[in-house]
Amino acid sequence: MELYGSYTSPYVRQCRVVVTDTGVPCKLVETDVASSAGKTPTMRIPFLRDGDLQLNDSASICRYLRERVGQTFLPTVRDQELFSLAGTVLDSAINIFLFERNDGLLPSQSKYLKKQAARVDAGLRALNEQKLPFAGPLSDAEIRIACLLGWGRFRKRFSIEGLDNLARFLEGADAWPPFAETEPPEGAPPPV
């Protein structure tokens, strides 16, 4: 089984956390979006290959990994909602990051990016109001939230200063081995 992606992608990191948490044997094949564009219909990372099976989204990959060891992925509506909310915030933050990096556009220069920035702020505040654990193990929804926060910190994209629940949650996530072991390495290359 091979997981294609980069060490800096928060979506790849989520899959790597689940691989570590479940112990499913899986090799990371380091690639970026440009190199993998012809290998997946979504033209993005991560994607997973296991024999003839190819999965092209982090959610389906995580579900597949969980089911391989008899675990349930997102067992409740609350889990699905938190997972989706964190994904929306992460997508918006990545859009802002990519527009800035690729086109030199900032939120102050674009109505679309202003809306994305407002979505990030509102989403982080909403996540801060949730009852989140201050120590592992983490559910799949909580892993996605931790990957969002970890990516924001790594890329210096947003601050969680004043969002005390999220700050304590991230501190606890950082101490949970499957999350800590998947931290992007120092000096990691620039892909998402």
Secondary structure, DSSP 8 states (H G I E B T S, - for coil): -EEEE-SS-HHHHHHHHHHHHHT---EEEE--HHHHGGGSTT-SS-EEEETTEEE-SHHHHHHHHHHHTT--SS-SHHHHHHHHHHHHHHHHHHHHHHHHHHH---GGG-HHHHHHHHHHHHHHHHHHTS---SSS---HHHHHHHHHHHHHHHHT----TT-HHHHHHHHHHHHSHHHHTT---TT--S--
